[in-house]
Amino acid sequence: MLRNLRLLRDEKGISQQALADAIGLSQPSVNKYENHNIEPDIETLRRLADYFDTSVDFIIGHTDVRRKIEETSPHDLNEAEAALIGDFRALSPAQKSCILTTVRTFLNK
């Protein structure tokens, strides 16, 4: 069962049929994924995650983090830098945009 599929669908205000049409499934398949412990293949999971702009891990209930997992690069961070990044991730998109604008202003970019 996809633990968060119904939650995402309800939040978006769409029916099982509308979701099925949007990603190329049948309505009975969506129903089974939500209610009957039948699991979709990987490609279907990817389409669902793309449609809802989230991760497969969130859809299956493996994490409470709703955002897509972004590509990262390794950095050696001290404690203050790691805390700053954690705080930044908790901001809304608009707040993040303001912070980035401020940083670019200080850097004259």
Backbone as CSV, one residue per row, in Angstrom:
resi,resn,N_x,N_y,N_z,CA_x,CA_y,CA_z,C_x,C_y,C_z
1,MET,0.844,-1.177,0.000,0.000,0.000,0.000,0.888,1.238,0.000
2,LEU,0.494,2.222,-0.765,1.233,3.472,-0.822,0.641,4.413,0.224
3,ARG,1.300,4.520,1.359,0.741,5.195,2.530,0.271,6.623,2.278
4,ASN,1.004,7.356,1.474,0.674,8.773,1.305,-0.005,9.097,-0.021
5,LEU,-0.316,8.101,-0.816,-0.928,8.367,-2.112,-2.297,9.033,-1.957
6,ARG,-3.138,8.500,-1.117,-4.468,9.088,-0.916,-4.338,10.501,-0.344
7,LEU,-3.431,10.703,0.603,-3.199,12.024,1.174,-2.849,13.032,0.087
8,LEU,-1.899,12.683,-0.772,-1.478,13.581,-1.850,-2.629,13.845,-2.818
9,ARG,-3.353,12.810,-3.148,-4.471,12.962,-4.088,-5.556,13.853,-3.488
10,ASP,-5.872,13.635,-2.209,-6.884,14.458,-1.542,-6.438,15.915,-1.440
11,GLU,-5.175,16.136,-1.116,-4.670,17.506,-1.021,-4.749,18.235,-2.362
12,LYS,-4.538,17.496,-3.428,-4.595,18.093,-4.763,-6.045,18.210,-5.244
13,GLY,-6.952,17.538,-4.548,-8.372,17.627,-4.885,-8.733,16.909,-6.173
14,ILE,-8.092,15.777,-6.427,-8.381,15.033,-7.650,-8.913,13.648,-7.320
15,SER,-9.667,13.115,-8.228,-10.239,11.776,-8.065,-9.213,10.722,-8.463
16,GLN,-9.508,9.490,-8.118,-8.663,8.385,-8.562,-8.613,8.347,-10.080
17,GLN,-9.749,8.592,-10.735,-9.794,8.562,-12.192,-8.931,9.661,-12.795
18,ALA,-8.992,10.860,-12.219,-8.179,11.973,-12.738,-6.689,11.667,-12.600
19,LEU,-6.299,11.089,-11.470,-4.894,10.705,-11.291,-4.507,9.639,-12.293
20,ALA,-5.364,8.652,-12.442,-5.089,7.563,-13.386,-4.903,8.116,-14.795
21,ASP,-5.789,9.009,-15.216,-5.686,9.612,-16.551,-4.399,10.407,-16.706
22,ALA,-4.007,11.118,-15.647,-2.835,11.996,-15.719,-1.524,11.227,-15.878
23,ILE,-1.454,10.026,-15.315,-0.174,9.305,-15.375,-0.257,7.965,-16.117
24,GLY,-1.365,7.735,-16.796,-1.470,6.556,-17.643,-1.752,5.261,-16.922
25,LEU,-2.620,5.318,-15.926,-3.035,4.114,-15.196,-4.540,3.937,-15.365
26,SER,-5.041,2.850,-14.808,-6.492,2.676,-14.728,-6.936,3.081,-13.324
27,GLN,-8.189,3.503,-13.199,-8.715,3.875,-11.881,-8.671,2.696,-10.908
28,PRO,-9.001,1.463,-11.341,-8.893,0.343,-10.402,-7.465,0.138,-9.879
29,SER,-6.468,0.433,-10.702,-5.075,0.311,-10.239,-4.790,1.303,-9.126
30,VAL,-5.214,2.552,-9.315,-5.011,3.566,-8.276,-5.711,3.127,-6.995
31,ASN,-6.927,2.630,-7.113,-7.673,2.149,-5.950,-6.923,1.036,-5.235
32,LYS,-6.398,0.099,-5.981,-5.663,-1.018,-5.380,-4.391,-0.534,-4.694
33,TYR,-3.703,0.434,-5.291,-2.490,0.969,-4.669,-2.823,1.647,-3.345
34,GLU,-3.961,2.300,-3.276,-4.347,3.010,-2.054,-4.910,2.081,-0.981
35,ASN,-5.558,0.995,-1.371,-6.344,0.240,-0.399,-6.016,-1.237,-0.211
36,HIS,-5.341,-1.850,-1.147,-5.271,-3.313,-1.096,-3.866,-3.896,-1.043
37,ASN,-2.909,-3.130,-0.591,-1.532,-3.615,-0.461,-0.935,-4.152,-1.751
38,ILE,-1.392,-3.673,-2.869,-0.776,-4.016,-4.146,0.198,-2.903,-4.485
39,GLU,1.400,-3.269,-4.818,2.433,-2.266,-5.046,2.716,-2.093,-6.533
40,PRO,2.875,-0.844,-6.958,3.173,-0.578,-8.364,4.635,-0.866,-8.692
41,ASP,4.924,-0.923,-9.976,6.318,-1.086,-10.388,7.060,0.230,-10.208
42,ILE,8.350,0.186,-10.340,9.204,1.356,-10.111,8.831,2.509,-11.042
43,GLU,8.579,2.227,-12.305,8.249,3.298,-13.243,6.966,4.021,-12.837
44,THR,5.980,3.291,-12.348,4.739,3.912,-11.882,5.009,4.777,-10.654
45,LEU,5.840,4.283,-9.744,6.207,5.079,-8.573,6.879,6.386,-8.997
46,ARG,7.745,6.307,-9.975,8.429,7.507,-10.461,7.433,8.493,-11.073
47,ARG,6.473,7.991,-11.837,5.466,8.875,-12.433,4.616,9.534,-11.355
48,LEU,4.246,8.766,-10.324,3.481,9.327,-9.215,4.281,10.420,-8.505
49,ALA,5.540,10.146,-8.220,6.389,11.133,-7.544,6.538,12.391,-8.387
50,ASP,6.742,12.236,-9.680,6.854,13.402,-10.559,5.544,14.184,-10.595
51,TYR,4.440,13.489,-10.670,3.140,14.150,-10.736,2.885,14.999,-9.490
52,PHE,3.212,14.443,-8.321,2.967,15.144,-7.065,4.155,15.984,-6.607
53,ASP,5.217,16.016,-7.403,6.427,16.784,-7.092,6.962,16.433,-5.706
54,THR,7.120,15.139,-5.492,7.633,14.643,-4.221,8.565,13.475,-4.515
55,SER,8.962,12.757,-3.489,9.846,11.611,-3.678,9.073,10.303,-3.556
56,VAL,9.615,9.266,-4.141,9.041,7.922,-3.984,9.029,7.562,-2.504
57,ASP,10.082,7.923,-1.769,10.136,7.625,-0.335,8.947,8.214,0.420
58,PHE,8.513,9.421,0.054,7.358,10.012,0.728,6.083,9.260,0.350
59,ILE,5.930,8.937,-0.906,4.720,8.243,-1.350,4.544,6.907,-0.633
60,ILE,5.634,6.178,-0.448,5.514,4.863,0.187,5.544,4.932,1.713
61,GLY,5.740,6.148,2.266,5.717,6.301,3.714,7.037,6.041,4.389
62,HIS,8.121,6.053,3.618,9.449,5.802,4.182,10.022,7.047,4.847
63,THR,9.490,8.228,4.514,9.940,9.482,5.112,8.766,10.442,5.200
64,ASP,8.894,11.411,6.083,7.903,12.476,6.196,8.324,13.703,5.397
65,VAL,9.487,13.658,4.783,9.992,14.780,3.988,9.270,14.758,2.650
66,ARG,8.550,15.836,2.355,7.724,15.881,1.151,8.463,16.332,-0.089
67,ARG,9.523,17.082,0.057,10.194,17.650,-1.112,10.936,16.564,-1.886
68,LYS,11.128,16.854,-3.162,11.930,15.950,-3.974,13.362,15.950,-3.451
69,ILE,14.006,14.846,-3.591,15.402,14.756,-3.195,16.233,15.401,-4.292
70,GLU,16.987,16.395,-3.905,17.779,17.148,-4.866,19.177,16.564,-4.962
71,GLU,19.781,16.763,-6.108,21.158,16.334,-6.282,22.037,17.145,-5.338
72,THR,22.958,16.489,-4.685,23.845,17.158,-3.739,25.297,16.864,-4.077
73,SER,26.156,17.674,-3.515,27.590,17.416,-3.636,28.175,17.440,-2.235
74,PRO,29.206,16.654,-1.995,29.750,16.559,-0.641,30.518,17.828,-0.247
75,HIS,30.331,18.241,0.986,31.059,19.372,1.562,31.418,19.017,2.991
76,ASP,32.561,19.475,3.423,32.927,19.337,4.827,32.385,20.558,5.556
77,LEU,31.361,20.351,6.367,30.712,21.461,7.063,31.042,21.425,8.545
78,ASN,31.250,22.609,9.116,31.371,22.657,10.567,29.961,22.696,11.158
79,GLU,29.877,22.710,12.464,28.575,22.641,13.132,27.684,23.838,12.785
80,ALA,28.257,25.027,12.748,27.477,26.227,12.437,26.960,26.188,11.001
81,GLU,27.789,25.744,10.064,27.371,25.658,8.660,26.251,24.630,8.486
82,ALA,26.389,23.507,9.145,25.355,22.470,9.062,24.035,22.979,9.643
83,ALA,24.099,23.720,10.759,22.882,24.274,11.358,22.236,25.296,10.430
84,LEU,23.061,26.115,9.776,22.550,27.113,8.842,21.816,26.451,7.681
85,ILE,22.375,25.397,7.160,21.730,24.668,6.070,20.415,24.047,6.547
86,GLY,20.426,23.495,7.739,19.191,22.939,8.299,18.110,23.997,8.433
87,ASP,18.490,25.169,8.913,17.526,26.268,9.032,17.030,26.706,7.659
88,PHE,17.926,26.806,6.699,17.553,27.219,5.347,16.539,26.253,4.750
89,ARG,16.735,24.970,4.944,15.821,23.967,4.400,14.427,24.065,5.006
90,ALA,14.318,24.621,6.200,13.017,24.746,6.866,12.219,25.953,6.370
91,LEU,12.852,26.823,5.588,12.178,28.026,5.093,11.235,27.713,3.934
92,SER,10.302,28.605,3.719,9.414,28.496,2.561,10.204,28.883,1.305
93,PRO,9.716,28.533,0.128,10.403,28.943,-1.101,10.609,30.450,-1.199
94,ALA,9.625,31.234,-0.785,9.762,32.693,-0.843,10.854,33.184,0.114
95,GLN,10.905,32.604,1.301,11.938,32.978,2.263,13.323,32.599,1.751
96,LYS,13.428,31.419,1.146,14.707,31.000,0.574,15.167,31.974,-0.499
97,SER,14.236,32.426,-1.324,14.558,33.378,-2.378,15.110,34.676,-1.795
98,CYS,14.521,35.164,-0.713,15.006,36.378,-0.057,16.422,36.194,0.474
99,ILE,16.665,35.056,1.099,18.005,34.765,1.637,19.019,34.719,0.511
100,LEU,18.689,34.032,-0.571,19.618,33.935,-1.698,19.901,35.301,-2.309
101,THR,18.897,36.144,-2.406,19.088,37.505,-2.919,20.026,38.291,-2.012
102,THR,19.843,38.152,-0.716,20.706,38.857,0.245,22.148,38.384,0.126
103,VAL,22.347,37.091,0.047,23.703,36.548,-0.074,24.353,37.042,-1.361
104,ARG,23.618,37.020,-2.460,24.175,37.485,-3.741,24.508,38.975,-3.675
105,THR,23.707,39.730,-2.947,23.989,41.163,-2.791,25.309,41.356,-2.038
106,PHE,25.498,40.618,-0.970,26.753,40.722,-0.216,27.955,40.298,-1.050
107,LEU,27.740,39.343,-1.935,28.836,38.846,-2.782,28.981,39.642,-4.066
108,ASN,28.128,40.638,-4.252,28.133,41.477,-5.464,27.919,40.657,-6.724
109,LYS,27.003,39.725,-6.686,26.716,38.898,-7.869,25.432,39.297,-8.496
